[in-house]
Amino acid sequence: MAGDNGCRAAARVGQGSVFGPLELGRLQREIKATYPVKDFSSLADAEAYLDGMAD
């Protein structure tokens, strides 16, 4: 749905969980996401990344 509706990037904020990023990465591969997905340790860093993608 995200790729079909113009998603250009995604950000994940992890709180130390090993399983969350692994599962989300698996889902990204399963749907063959064509947009980059990056992991961040803080919401501020994730928002800054996504704000930069809007340019």
PDB file of N, CA, C and O in Angstrom:
ATOM      1  N   MET A   1       0.813  -1.177   0.000  1.00  0.00           N
ATOM      2  CA  MET A   1       0.000   0.000   0.000  1.00  0.00           C
ATOM      3  C   MET A   1       0.867   1.256   0.000  1.00  0.00           C
ATOM      4  O   MET A   1       0.563   2.220  -0.703  1.00  0.00           O
ATOM      5  N   ALA A   2       1.937   1.251   0.779  1.00  0.00           N
ATOM      6  CA  ALA A   2       2.799   2.433   0.836  1.00  0.00           C
ATOM      7  C   ALA A   2       3.451   2.703  -0.511  1.00  0.00           C
ATOM      8  O   ALA A   2       3.471   3.843  -0.975  1.00  0.00           O
ATOM      9  N   GLY A   3       3.986   1.661  -1.140  1.00  0.00           N
ATOM     10  CA  GLY A   3       4.629   1.822  -2.437  1.00  0.00           C
ATOM     11  C   GLY A   3       3.657   2.228  -3.527  1.00  0.00           C
ATOM     12  O   GLY A   3       3.993   3.020  -4.407  1.00  0.00           O
ATOM     13  N   ASP A   4       2.459   1.687  -3.467  1.00  0.00           N
ATOM     14  CA  ASP A   4       1.444   2.004  -4.477  1.00  0.00           C
ATOM     15  C   ASP A   4       0.912   3.425  -4.352  1.00  0.00           C
ATOM     16  O   ASP A   4       0.342   3.964  -5.301  1.00  0.00           O
ATOM     17  N   ASN A   5       1.097   4.029  -3.191  1.00  0.00           N
ATOM     18  CA  ASN A   5       0.550   5.358  -2.951  1.00  0.00           C
ATOM     19  C   ASN A   5       1.609   6.436  -2.838  1.00  0.00           C
ATOM     20  O   ASN A   5       1.362   7.485  -2.244  1.00  0.00           O
ATOM     21  N   GLY A   6       2.788   6.193  -3.399  1.00  0.00           N
ATOM     22  CA  GLY A   6       3.804   7.234  -3.495  1.00  0.00           C
ATOM     23  C   GLY A   6       4.782   7.349  -2.347  1.00  0.00           C
ATOM     24  O   GLY A   6       5.470   8.363  -2.237  1.00  0.00           O
ATOM     25  N   CYS A   7       4.869   6.361  -1.498  1.00  0.00           N
ATOM     26  CA  CYS A   7       5.840   6.406  -0.414  1.00  0.00           C
ATOM     27  C   CYS A   7       7.244   6.467  -1.013  1.00  0.00           C
ATOM     28  O   CYS A   7       7.596   5.649  -1.864  1.00  0.00           O
ATOM     29  N   ARG A   8       8.047   7.440  -0.566  1.00  0.00           N
ATOM     30  CA  ARG A   8       9.406   7.570  -1.097  1.00  0.00           C
ATOM     31  C   ARG A   8      10.464   7.129  -0.110  1.00  0.00           C
ATOM     32  O   ARG A   8      11.606   6.887  -0.500  1.00  0.00           O
ATOM     33  N   ALA A   9      10.108   7.019   1.162  1.00  0.00           N
ATOM     34  CA  ALA A   9      11.055   6.590   2.187  1.00  0.00           C
ATOM     35  C   ALA A   9      10.292   6.240   3.452  1.00  0.00           C
ATOM     36  O   ALA A   9       9.165   6.692   3.656  1.00  0.00           O
ATOM     37  N   ALA A  10      10.916   5.432   4.298  1.00  0.00           N
ATOM     38  CA  ALA A  10      10.330   5.081   5.583  1.00  0.00           C
ATOM     39  C   ALA A  10      11.430   5.072   6.630  1.00  0.00           C
ATOM     40  O   ALA A  10      12.597   4.827   6.325  1.00  0.00           O
ATOM     41  N   ALA A  11      11.041   5.342   7.861  1.00  0.00           N
ATOM     42  CA  ALA A  11      11.987   5.336   8.977  1.00  0.00           C
ATOM     43  C   ALA A  11      11.408   4.485  10.096  1.00  0.00           C
ATOM     44  O   ALA A  11      10.216   4.550  10.398  1.00  0.00           O
ATOM     45  N   ARG A  12      12.280   3.684  10.704  1.00  0.00           N
ATOM     46  CA  ARG A  12      11.886   2.870  11.854  1.00  0.00           C
ATOM     47  C   ARG A  12      12.669   3.354  13.063  1.00  0.00           C
ATOM     48  O   ARG A  12      13.876   3.583  12.981  1.00  0.00           O
ATOM     49  N   VAL A  13      11.988   3.505  14.166  1.00  0.00           N
ATOM     50  CA  VAL A  13      12.648   3.897  15.411  1.00  0.00           C
ATOM     51  C   VAL A  13      12.611   2.697  16.339  1.00  0.00           C
ATOM     52  O   VAL A  13      11.544   2.233  16.742  1.00  0.00           O
ATOM     53  N   GLY A  14      13.795   2.204  16.669  1.00  0.00           N
ATOM     54  CA  GLY A  14      13.895   1.030  17.529  1.00  0.00           C
ATOM     55  C   GLY A  14      14.209   1.410  18.960  1.00  0.00           C
ATOM     56  O   GLY A  14      14.900   2.393  19.225  1.00  0.00           O
ATOM     57  N   GLN A  15      13.697   0.625  19.859  1.00  0.00           N
ATOM     58  CA  GLN A  15      13.942   0.856  21.275  1.00  0.00           C
ATOM     59  C   GLN A  15      14.763  -0.285  21.870  1.00  0.00           C
ATOM     60  O   GLN A  15      14.528  -0.702  23.004  1.00  0.00           O
ATOM     61  N   GLY A  16      15.711  -0.777  21.111  1.00  0.00           N
ATOM     62  CA  GLY A  16      16.579  -1.830  21.613  1.00  0.00           C
ATOM     63  C   GLY A  16      16.112  -3.241  21.299  1.00  0.00           C
ATOM     64  O   GLY A  16      16.803  -4.204  21.632  1.00  0.00           O
ATOM     65  N   SER A  17      14.968  -3.381  20.673  1.00  0.00           N
ATOM     66  CA  SER A  17      14.467  -4.709  20.338  1.00  0.00           C
ATOM     67  C   SER A  17      15.215  -5.255  19.127  1.00  0.00           C
ATOM     68  O   SER A  17      15.417  -4.545  18.142  1.00  0.00           O
ATOM     69  N   VAL A  18      15.618  -6.496  19.202  1.00  0.00           N
ATOM     70  CA  VAL A  18      16.266  -7.154  18.073  1.00  0.00           C
ATOM     71  C   VAL A  18      15.215  -7.672  17.095  1.00  0.00           C
ATOM     72  O   VAL A  18      15.431  -7.661  15.883  1.00  0.00           O
ATOM     73  N   PHE A  19      14.103  -8.115  17.610  1.00  0.00           N
ATOM     74  CA  PHE A  19      13.102  -8.763  16.781  1.00  0.00           C
ATOM     75  C   PHE A  19      12.288  -7.796  15.934  1.00  0.00           C
ATOM     76  O   PHE A  19      11.904  -8.139  14.816  1.00  0.00           O
ATOM     77  N   GLY A  20      12.015  -6.603  16.435  1.00  0.00           N
ATOM     78  CA  GLY A  20      11.232  -5.622  15.681  1.00  0.00           C
ATOM     79  C   GLY A  20      11.848  -5.294  14.328  1.00  0.00           C
ATOM     80  O   GLY A  20      11.185  -5.452  13.303  1.00  0.00           O
ATOM     81  N   PRO A  21      13.106  -4.840  14.297  1.00  0.00           N
ATOM     82  CA  PRO A  21      13.734  -4.537  13.009  1.00  0.00           C
ATOM     83  C   PRO A  21      13.854  -5.752  12.093  1.00  0.00           C
ATOM     84  O   PRO A  21      13.723  -5.621  10.876  1.00  0.00           O
ATOM     85  N   LEU A  22      14.100  -6.932  12.662  1.00  0.00           N
ATOM     86  CA  LEU A  22      14.197  -8.140  11.834  1.00  0.00           C
ATOM     87  C   LEU A  22      12.865  -8.445  11.159  1.00  0.00           C
ATOM     88  O   LEU A  22      12.822  -8.757   9.969  1.00  0.00           O
ATOM     89  N   GLU A  23      11.789  -8.355  11.918  1.00  0.00           N
ATOM     90  CA  GLU A  23      10.471  -8.647  11.363  1.00  0.00           C
ATOM     91  C   GLU A  23      10.078  -7.596  10.331  1.00  0.00           C
ATOM     92  O   GLU A  23       9.545  -7.942   9.277  1.00  0.00           O
ATOM     93  N   LEU A  24      10.330  -6.327  10.613  1.00  0.00           N
ATOM     94  CA  LEU A  24       9.990  -5.277   9.655  1.00  0.00           C
ATOM     95  C   LEU A  24      10.830  -5.399   8.384  1.00  0.00           C
ATOM     96  O   LEU A  24      10.329  -5.147   7.288  1.00  0.00           O
ATOM     97  N   GLY A  25      12.079  -5.776   8.518  1.00  0.00           N
ATOM     98  CA  GLY A  25      12.917  -6.009   7.347  1.00  0.00           C
ATOM     99  C   GLY A  25      12.399  -7.157   6.502  1.00  0.00           C
ATOM    100  O   GLY A  25      12.412  -7.090   5.273  1.00  0.00           O
ATOM    101  N   ARG A  26      11.944  -8.210   7.164  1.00  0.00           N
ATOM    102  CA  ARG A  26      11.365  -9.352   6.445  1.00  0.00           C
ATOM    103  C   ARG A  26      10.118  -8.921   5.680  1.00  0.00           C
ATOM    104  O   ARG A  26       9.931  -9.304   4.525  1.00  0.00           O
ATOM    105  N   LEU A  27       9.280  -8.138   6.314  1.00  0.00           N
ATOM    106  CA  LEU A  27       8.074  -7.659   5.636  1.00  0.00           C
ATOM    107  C   LEU A  27       8.425  -6.773   4.449  1.00  0.00           C
ATOM    108  O   LEU A  27       7.794  -6.850   3.395  1.00  0.00           O
ATOM    109  N   GLN A  28       9.432  -5.935   4.630  1.00  0.00           N
ATOM    110  CA  GLN A  28       9.870  -5.060   3.526  1.00  0.00           C
ATOM    111  C   GLN A  28      10.320  -5.894   2.331  1.00  0.00           C
ATOM    112  O   GLN A  28       9.977  -5.578   1.192  1.00  0.00           O
ATOM    113  N   ARG A  29      11.074  -6.940   2.577  1.00  0.00           N
ATOM    114  CA  ARG A  29      11.520  -7.808   1.486  1.00  0.00           C
ATOM    115  C   ARG A  29      10.344  -8.562   0.866  1.00  0.00           C
ATOM    116  O   ARG A  29      10.280  -8.741  -0.350  1.00  0.00           O
ATOM    117  N   GLU A  30       9.420  -8.999   1.713  1.00  0.00           N
ATOM    118  CA  GLU A  30       8.270  -9.771   1.237  1.00  0.00           C
ATOM    119  C   GLU A  30       7.400  -8.958   0.277  1.00  0.00           C
ATOM    120  O   GLU A  30       6.919  -9.489  -0.724  1.00  0.00           O
ATOM    121  N   ILE A  31       7.200  -7.689   0.573  1.00  0.00           N
ATOM    122  CA  ILE A  31       6.371  -6.857  -0.304  1.00  0.00           C
ATOM    123  C   ILE A  31       7.181  -6.217  -1.421  1.00  0.00           C
ATOM    124  O   ILE A  31       6.642  -5.484  -2.250  1.00  0.00           O
ATOM    125  N   LYS A  32       8.500  -6.504  -1.436  1.00  0.00           N
ATOM    126  CA  LYS A  32       9.402  -5.951  -2.452  1.00  0.00           C
ATOM    127  C   LYS A  32       9.321  -4.425  -2.477  1.00  0.00           C
ATOM    128  O   LYS A  32       9.122  -3.814  -3.527  1.00  0.00           O
ATOM    129  N   ALA A  33       9.478  -3.826  -1.301  1.00  0.00           N
ATOM    130  CA  ALA A  33       9.426  -2.371  -1.173  1.00  0.00           C
ATOM    131  C   ALA A  33      10.482  -1.732  -2.063  1.00  0.00           C
ATOM    132  O   ALA A  33      11.639  -2.154  -2.074  1.00  0.00           O
ATOM    133  N   THR A  34      10.080  -0.724  -2.799  1.00  0.00           N
ATOM    134  CA  THR A  34      10.995  -0.046  -3.718  1.00  0.00           C
ATOM    135  C   THR A  34      11.520   1.254  -3.137  1.00  0.00           C
ATOM    136  O   THR A  34      12.221   1.999  -3.822  1.00  0.00           O
ATOM    137  N   TYR A  35      11.196   1.532  -1.904  1.00  0.00           N
ATOM    138  CA  TYR A  35      11.649   2.754  -1.245  1.00  0.00           C
ATOM    139  C   TYR A  35      12.623   2.381  -0.122  1.00  0.00           C
ATOM    140  O   TYR A  35      12.533   1.287   0.435  1.00  0.00           O
ATOM    141  N   PRO A  36      13.550   3.282   0.211  1.00  0.00           N
ATOM    142  CA  PRO A  36      14.501   2.970   1.276  1.00  0.00           C
ATOM    143  C   PRO A  36      13.835   3.012   2.649  1.00  0.00           C
ATOM    144  O   PRO A  36      12.946   3.825   2.900  1.00  0.00           O
ATOM    145  N   VAL A  37      14.280   2.128   3.521  1.00  0.00           N
ATOM    146  CA  VAL A  37      13.833   2.108   4.908  1.00  0.00           C
ATOM    147  C   VAL A  37      15.083   2.133   5.769  1.00  0.00           C
ATOM    148  O   VAL A  37      15.952   1.271   5.637  1.00  0.00           O
ATOM    149  N   LYS A  38      15.174   3.120   6.649  1.00  0.00           N
ATOM    150  CA  LYS A  38      16.342   3.235   7.519  1.00  0.00           C
ATOM    151  C   LYS A  38      15.910   3.107   8.967  1.00  0.00           C
ATOM    152  O   LYS A  38      14.794   3.470   9.339  1.00  0.00           O
ATOM    153  N   ASP A  39      16.821   2.582   9.775  1.00  0.00           N
ATOM    154  CA  ASP A  39      16.586   2.430  11.205  1.00  0.00           C
ATOM    155  C   ASP A  39      17.250   3.575  11.964  1.00  0.00           C
ATOM    156  O   ASP A  39      18.352   4.003  11.621  1.00  0.00           O
ATOM    157  N   PHE A  40      16.572   4.066  12.996  1.00  0.00           N
ATOM    158  CA  PHE A  40      17.084   5.148  13.817  1.00  0.00           C
ATOM    159  C   PHE A  40      16.857   4.813  15.284  1.00  0.00           C
ATOM    160  O   PHE A  40      15.968   4.035  15.630  1.00  0.00           O
ATOM    161  N   SER A  41      17.675   5.413  16.137  1.00  0.00           N
ATOM    162  CA  SER A  41      17.524   5.173  17.572  1.00  0.00           C
ATOM    163  C   SER A  41      16.685   6.249  18.242  1.00  0.00           C
ATOM    164  O   SER A  41      16.307   6.098  19.404  1.00  0.00           O
ATOM    165  N   SER A  42      16.385   7.338  17.529  1.00  0.00           N
ATOM    166  CA  SER A  42      15.556   8.381  18.119  1.00  0.00           C
ATOM    167  C   SER A  42      14.538   8.893  17.110  1.00  0.00           C
ATOM    168  O   SER A  42      14.767   8.874  15.901  1.00  0.00           O
ATOM    169  N   LEU A  43      13.415   9.347  17.634  1.00  0.00           N
ATOM    170  CA  LEU A  43      12.364   9.906  16.796  1.00  0.00           C
ATOM    171  C   LEU A  43      12.856  11.176  16.086  1.00  0.00           C
ATOM    172  O   LEU A  43      12.514  11.416  14.928  1.00  0.00           O
ATOM    173  N   ALA A  44      13.652  11.976  16.780  1.00  0.00           N
ATOM    174  CA  ALA A  44      14.172  13.211  16.184  1.00  0.00           C
ATOM    175  C   ALA A  44      15.028  12.909  14.949  1.00  0.00           C
ATOM    176  O   ALA A  44      14.907  13.592  13.932  1.00  0.00           O
ATOM    177  N   ASP A  45      15.879  11.904  15.030  1.00  0.00           N
ATOM    178  CA  ASP A  45      16.718  11.533  13.886  1.00  0.00           C
ATOM    179  C   ASP A  45      15.869  11.012  12.724  1.00  0.00           C
ATOM    180  O   ASP A  45      16.133  11.332  11.565  1.00  0.00           O
ATOM    181  N   ALA A  46      14.855  10.212  13.038  1.00  0.00           N
ATOM    182  CA  ALA A  46      13.968   9.675  12.001  1.00  0.00           C
ATOM    183  C   ALA A  46      13.209  10.799  11.306  1.00  0.00           C
ATOM    184  O   ALA A  46      13.085  10.809  10.082  1.00  0.00           O
ATOM    185  N   GLU A  47      12.704  11.742  12.092  1.00  0.00           N
ATOM    186  CA  GLU A  47      11.967  12.863  11.505  1.00  0.00           C
ATOM    187  C   GLU A  47      12.876  13.728  10.635  1.00  0.00           C
ATOM    188  O   GLU A  47      12.461  14.186   9.571  1.00  0.00           O
ATOM    189  N   ALA A  48      14.100  13.951  11.076  1.00  0.00           N
ATOM    190  CA  ALA A  48      15.042  14.745  10.286  1.00  0.00           C
ATOM    191  C   ALA A  48      15.327  14.060   8.949  1.00  0.00           C
ATOM    192  O   ALA A  48      15.399  14.724   7.915  1.00  0.00           O
ATOM    193  N   TYR A  49      15.488  12.743   8.967  1.00  0.00           N
ATOM    194  CA  TYR A  49      15.719  11.984   7.740  1.00  0.00           C
ATOM    195  C   TYR A  49      14.531  12.123   6.785  1.00  0.00           C
ATOM    196  O   TYR A  49      14.710  12.409   5.602  1.00  0.00           O
ATOM    197  N   LEU A  50      13.315  11.917   7.310  1.00  0.00           N
ATOM    198  CA  LEU A  50      12.127  11.998   6.471  1.00  0.00           C
ATOM    199  C   LEU A  50      11.901  13.423   5.972  1.00  0.00           C
ATOM    200  O   LEU A  50      11.480  13.614   4.831  1.00  0.00           O
ATOM    201  N   ASP A  51      12.170  14.413   6.798  1.00  0.00           N
ATOM    202  CA  ASP A  51      12.044  15.812   6.351  1.00  0.00           C
ATOM    203  C   ASP A  51      13.002  16.097   5.204  1.00  0.00           C
ATOM    204  O   ASP A  51      12.665  16.837   4.280  1.00  0.00           O
ATOM    205  N   GLY A  52      14.194  15.514   5.259  1.00  0.00           N
ATOM    206  CA  GLY A  52      15.181  15.684   4.187  1.00  0.00           C
ATOM    207  C   GLY A  52      14.762  15.022   2.891  1.00  0.00           C
ATOM    208  O   GLY A  52      15.168  15.452   1.811  1.00  0.00           O
ATOM    209  N   MET A  53      13.947  13.972   2.991  1.00  0.00           N
ATOM    210  CA  MET A  53      13.477  13.276   1.794  1.00  0.00           C
ATOM    211  C   MET A  53      12.428  14.084   1.045  1.00  0.00           C
ATOM    212  O   MET A  53      12.166  13.815  -0.127  1.00  0.00           O
ATOM    213  N   ALA A  54      11.823  15.068   1.699  1.00  0.00           N
ATOM    214  CA  ALA A  54      10.773  15.873   1.076  1.00  0.00           C
ATOM    215  C   ALA A  54      11.334  16.865   0.060  1.00  0.00           C
ATOM    216  O   ALA A  54      10.600  17.378  -0.785  1.00  0.00           O
ATOM    217  N   ASP A  55      12.624  17.129   0.146  1.00  0.00           N
ATOM    218  CA  ASP A  55      13.249  18.097  -0.783  1.00  0.00           C
ATOM    219  C   ASP A  55      13.382  17.566  -2.173  1.00  0.00           C
ATOM    220  O   ASP A  55      13.885  18.263  -3.054  1.00  0.00           O
TER     221      ASP A  55
END
